Structure formats: C-alpha cells, structure tokens
Amino acid sequence: MKKFIFSFLLIFFALTCSAQTTRYTNEEYQFEYSIKKNSYISLFKYLGDGASFTIPAEIEHDGQIYPITEISGPTTNDNGKSFIPSTCEVKEIFVPSSITSLSRVTRDNKFLEKVIVENGDNITNCLSAFYFDMNCNLKYIIVFNNKNKKFYASDWNGGTISFSGAEIALSFFDSSIEKETIKLFFRHTYNMKFNEEQFNYLISELKNRGTDIYKISKIEIKVHKSTIETNSFTFNFTSNPANELAYGAKVIAGSTTYVSSNPVIPDKVDFTAPTSDITGTINYTRSNTLNWNSVCLPFDIKESDFGGNSKIYEVTSASSDAITLSRVATSETTIPAGTPCFIKSTDEQWDLTISDATISSSVSAQSITVGNYQVVGSFELKTIGANNYKLTADGSKFGITNKDDATVTPFRCYITPPSSSNAPAFINVNFDEGATITLVPNDAEPQKVKLYDLLGRPRKEATPGIFIKSTR
C-alpha cells in the first residue's frame, strides 16, 4: 500500500511539474513570456514603464523565431492582475495583426489612454481584455479591419457600461481598394454624442497608420451601445466632418450626409461643381505625367504653377487633316477653368498647390470648336467610343480610338474629327515651336507600319521614294 501511495505521489509530482509553464524574459521589449506548444508565444507580464508599448509580431528565442499570438496576463494566484500592471505608466498600446487572443491585458490601470488593434478580424478570443473603473483614463479603443468579427463594448471592459461603440465603414474612390470596417470604442458619459473629438481621433489614427485619407470616398458611422444601456447616443458635429477628406467625399452619420468641399481635388474622380464658390489653396496630384498630357481642370492654371517643368499648349487651328498646337504666350498666361489643353511635362508627377484660387459654382468642362475639329474637356469618366483622338495612357502618343467602349478619364480631354464615318487613322500635328508628338491608333499597342516599294520589296522608313503602306 505504501509503495502504491509513493508511486502515485511521484506521478502526481511529475504531472504537476510538466503542467507548469516556463517563463522567460525578453530584455529588448521588457516582458515575460512563455512558449506554447513549441510553436507560438504568449505574453505574461510587462516589465517596462515607457509611455507607449508596441507588441512585436515575433521575437527570437534560442535562435528560433516565434510569432506572438496571445496576451494572457497573470491571474491573481500569480500575484498580479493583468499584463499591464496597475502602477505602469504606459499610455498607449499597439496590438499587431499577429495577435489572435486577448485576455487580462489591463484591469485597474489609471494611466492607459488608448489601445490600437491592427487587425480585429484575426482575433478569435477577446474576453475581459480591458477591465477598468470610471476613474481610468482610457479614452479610445480602435480596432482596424473589423469586418467579420463584431466586437462590442462588453468584449473590452468585462461587461461594465463605461464604453460605447461606433462601427465605421470606409469606402475608397479607387474601387480596387477593399472596403474596410473599423470599430471605435469611446468613453461613455450620459448623453454621449459622437462628435468632432471622436471623429478627429479616427482621422488621426488613420493617418498614423499610413492611410491616405484623400483616397477615402465615403465614411459611414453607426453608433452601438450594449443592450443594457438606456441612454440615447446621437451625432453632433458643429462643423462639416467631411471636409477632412478630399473634394466630393461623404460622411454619413446616422440620417445626415455631409459632403466635402475641401479643395483637395482627387485625380480620375468624377467632379461636380460646388454649390457655392470655393476659394483658397487648391491641391491636385496627378501621376504618370512625363511627356504629353491632356488636361481639363476645374480651376485656372498657368505654366508657373508647374514649377517651370511643363509647357502648356492649346489647339489654335485645324484643317481637314491637321491641327496646330500653340504654346501659351508666357509662363503667367492663364488657362481658364474648364478649358481643354495639352501639357508637355518633364516631371513624373504633379503636386500642384495653387494659392488664392477659386472653384466656381458655375464651372464646367468646355468644348472648343477649332476649324473642323472639336476639343472636348471632361470632368467625369465618359464613354467617347471609336473614331476620336486622344493621348494614350502613357502620354507618349496621340491617335484615333478604335473601340466602341473607349473612355476619357476625368480632368482630361479628347478631339473629335469632322466626320466619324471617315475619320483618318492619322492626323498631322503642327507646332509653333520645336515640340513633336507621335500619332498612332489609341487603345492598342503601337503597331509598326511596314513599307514596300512598287516591286513589293520591304523598304526602311524615312527613305525617299514612293511606297505602299502595310500591304504589298
């Protein structure tokens, strides 16, 4: 019997020892951690006392890299209540996308002010992550990429009524950028209103993350509260929140829609004239501007606005098979808003900042008749079809469109021929100075023209004589 008891105690002791988790200390980030299943790291306790703490996505242990996937702070039996001790003066915590589980991150810390979670959809467990009382300083918890997992205030504060939540959906002018859903939890007070403070915090953190807010086309905000709360949460903006975004972007807050009149004009985005004149500094950026560009902008421009690296041309005359481009008289010559023109640039990108400018409520894209042709500007994505003339995408060539679904992009222009039924594949372009431009069919890869002499023998271009083009 004694032998049996002794054997049982040995087994119990062995199991107890094996159940204990070995804890290590990382000197660089100043935290205690353990290795789980020999494959990932769980954070146990923060040992530092800096103003902010960024949880690394991975660390090296004994020559091997392990991902950090969870925070599971100490229990009361470990002589501690949470990963961030109550006496630690950390004000900000950043949680990377590698984290999938959060628990006991903070409980009674009076210093923590904000928490940023990089990817909420990666978090599969979030239980009692942030306990606090009404004396805490925690103002915001923002969870980016929170489309699939729906976090609410109770996930973060253990069921107290201290936080309210807002679900925010971002859409972008560029449809190839995926729509993003964000959760923002903010401190609850009676008659809480989602106002400039919460909105400006969101914009600030988007910028900090590297998001270009001028690419955002729409922000939709819905306020959430827990089922046991009876207070009414409304939106209260004393100024237009959409003006933080580019021109034409929208902020939809509850039943109210705000439209931006910010004079930051996004390229390739449909433009509608403002309801009233906008004056001030206008900003406009266009990429891939090296060489030739077709231009039609909703504000006045001149060559000097481009830093002396561009030359502006207008179509000044035309015949049945040729047009003439003339450069503006001086670098200070004004091209009025809505005027279609062509610019030859030595810059790869324009970053125009034009002070004391105006976007008129009556501005529109103009169509100018020159001889037998029309030079047509556009402020919107427009289908122009086949048999019109425009610059190719790379800005190096100019010729006829050959597709029925050919389009012109906002803030560009195109040229219509005298008759679309017999529009020539090539037209000549004359210049009043030494500039040159190549004419080839647009909306297709340039095709090299084959030349043959009258006997059907191939001949090189630019050699004198009479030739047969393309076919013998």
Secondary structure, 3 states (H helix, E strand, C coil): CHHHHHHHHHHHHHHHHHHCCCCEEECCCCEEEEEECCCEEEEEEECCCCCEEECCCEEEECCEEEEEEEEECCCHHHCCCCCCCCCCCCCEEEECCCCCEEECCECCCCCCCEEEECCHHHCCEEECCECCCCCCCCCEEEECCCCCCCCCHHHHHCCCCCEEEEEEEEEECCCCCCCEEEEEEEECCCCCEECHHHHHHHHHHHHHHCCCHHHEEEEEEEEECCCCCCCCCEECCCCCHHHHCCCCCEEEECCEEEECCCCEECCCCCCCCCCCCEEEEEEEEEECCCEEEEECCCCCECHHHHCCCEEEEEEEEECCCEEEEEECCCCCCCECCCCCEEEEECCCEEEEEEEEEEECCCCCCCEEEECCEEEEEECCCEECCCCCEEECCCCCEEEECCCCCCEECCCEEEEECCCHHHCCCCCEEEECCCCCCEECCCCCCCCCCCEECCCCCEECCCCCCCCEECCC
